[in-house]
C-alpha cells in the first residue's frame, strides 16, 4: 500500500478495520459509470494479464508511478531514471547547481507530497 513499512502497516490496518477492499498489483483499464464497476488488469503472478471487474461506491485509484520521461531521458538521471542526488544534501551528484527532492529525486523514500515538507527543511537549511 505504501513504500514505507511503518506507514504501510498502519494504513493497511485501518483499511482492513473499516472493511475497505484493496486491489493491489492491478491497473485500472476501464470505468463503467452506469454500472458503477471498474475493470482492472492483474499485473503480477500466475494471473498476470487477467481482467477482473469490481463494483464500487467510491473509486480511489493510484496510477502506475515512475520517473518522468523528461528526467529519465536527461543527463540528470541515474540508471533508474530519477534525479541522482546526494542523500545528505539533495545536491546532484554531478551538477553542483542542481538540487532535487520528492517525486523526482533518487532518494530512497516514498514519492508522496507530504514528505516534501520534510525534505524542504533539509534543502532550506543546507542551501
C-alpha positions as CSV (number, residue, x, y, z in Angstrom):
1,X,0.0,0.0,0.0
2,X,2.8,2.4,0.9
3,X,6.6,2.0,0.4
4,X,7.4,3.0,4.0
5,X,6.7,-0.1,6.1
6,X,5.8,1.8,9.2
7,X,3.0,3.7,7.4
8,X,2.0,0.9,5.2
9,X,1.3,-1.4,8.2
10,X,-0.8,1.3,9.9
11,X,-2.7,2.3,6.8
12,X,-3.4,-1.3,5.9
13,X,-4.7,-2.0,9.4
14,X,-7.1,1.0,9.1
15,X,-8.3,-0.2,5.7
16,X,-9.0,-3.7,7.0
17,X,-10.7,-2.4,10.2
18,X,-13.1,-0.3,8.0
19,X,-13.8,-3.2,5.7
20,X,-12.3,-1.4,2.7
21,X,-11.2,-3.8,-0.1
22,X,-7.7,-3.3,-1.6
23,X,-6.9,-4.5,-5.1
24,X,-3.1,-4.3,-5.3
25,X,-0.9,-5.2,-8.3
26,X,-3.6,-4.2,-10.7
27,X,-4.0,-1.5,-13.3
28,X,-7.3,0.2,-13.9
29,X,-8.2,-0.1,-17.6
30,X,-11.9,0.9,-17.7
31,X,-14.5,2.6,-15.6
32,X,-18.2,1.8,-16.3
33,X,-20.1,4.7,-14.5
34,X,-23.5,3.4,-15.5
35,X,-23.0,0.1,-13.6
36,X,-20.5,1.6,-11.0
37,X,-18.0,-1.0,-11.9
38,X,-14.3,-0.9,-12.9
39,X,-12.2,-3.3,-14.9
40,X,-8.7,-4.0,-13.7
41,X,-5.9,-6.0,-15.2
42,X,-3.7,-8.1,-12.9
43,X,0.0,-7.1,-13.3
44,X,1.8,-9.9,-11.4
45,X,1.8,-13.5,-10.5
46,X,0.0,-16.5,-12.1
47,X,-3.0,-14.5,-13.0
48,X,-1.0,-11.7,-14.8
49,X,-2.9,-10.3,-17.7
50,X,-6.3,-11.5,-16.4
51,X,-9.1,-8.9,-16.2
52,X,-11.3,-8.6,-13.2
53,X,-14.4,-6.5,-12.7
54,X,-15.1,-4.8,-9.3
55,X,-18.2,-2.9,-8.3
56,X,-17.7,0.4,-6.4
57,X,-19.4,3.1,-4.4
58,X,-16.3,5.2,-4.3
59,X,-13.4,4.5,-6.6
60,X,-9.9,5.6,-5.5
61,X,-7.1,4.6,-7.8
62,X,-3.4,5.4,-7.8
63,X,-1.9,5.3,-11.3
64,X,1.3,3.4,-12.0
65,X,4.2,5.6,-10.9
66,X,7.7,6.1,-12.2
67,X,10.2,8.8,-13.2
68,X,9.1,11.4,-15.8
69,X,10.4,10.8,-19.3
70,X,11.8,14.4,-19.3
71,X,14.1,13.4,-16.4
72,X,14.6,9.8,-17.3
73,X,16.0,10.8,-20.7
74,X,18.2,13.6,-19.5
75,X,21.8,13.8,-18.1
76,X,20.3,14.4,-14.7
77,X,19.0,10.9,-14.3
78,X,20.6,7.9,-12.6
79,X,20.2,4.4,-14.0
80,X,16.7,4.1,-12.7
81,X,15.6,7.4,-14.2
82,X,15.5,9.6,-11.0
83,X,17.5,12.8,-10.5
84,X,20.8,11.5,-9.0
85,X,21.3,13.3,-5.7
86,X,23.4,13.0,-2.6
87,X,21.1,11.7,0.2
88,X,22.5,14.1,2.8
89,X,22.4,17.4,0.8
90,X,19.9,16.8,-2.0
91,X,22.6,18.2,-4.4
92,X,23.0,16.5,-7.8
93,X,25.9,14.1,-7.9
94,X,27.4,15.7,-11.0
95,X,25.9,19.2,-11.4
96,X,26.6,21.4,-8.4
97,X,23.9,23.9,-9.2
98,X,21.1,21.2,-9.3
99,X,19.1,20.1,-6.3
100,X,16.2,17.7,-6.2
101,X,13.7,16.3,-3.8
102,X,10.4,14.5,-3.6
103,X,9.0,12.7,-6.5
104,X,11.8,13.4,-9.0
105,X,14.8,12.6,-6.7
106,X,16.7,9.4,-6.3
107,X,16.2,9.5,-2.5
108,X,15.2,6.1,-1.1
109,X,11.9,7.4,0.1
110,X,8.3,7.3,-0.8
111,X,7.3,9.6,-3.6
112,X,4.4,11.5,-2.0
113,X,3.8,15.2,-1.4
114,X,3.5,15.2,2.4
115,X,7.1,14.0,2.7
116,X,8.2,17.0,0.6
117,X,7.7,19.2,3.7
118,X,10.3,17.1,5.5
119,X,12.8,17.3,2.6
120,X,12.2,21.0,2.1
121,X,13.7,21.7,5.6
122,X,16.9,19.8,4.7
123,X,17.3,21.8,1.4
124,X,16.5,25.1,3.0
125,X,19.0,24.6,5.8
126,X,21.7,23.1,3.6
127,X,21.4,25.5,0.7
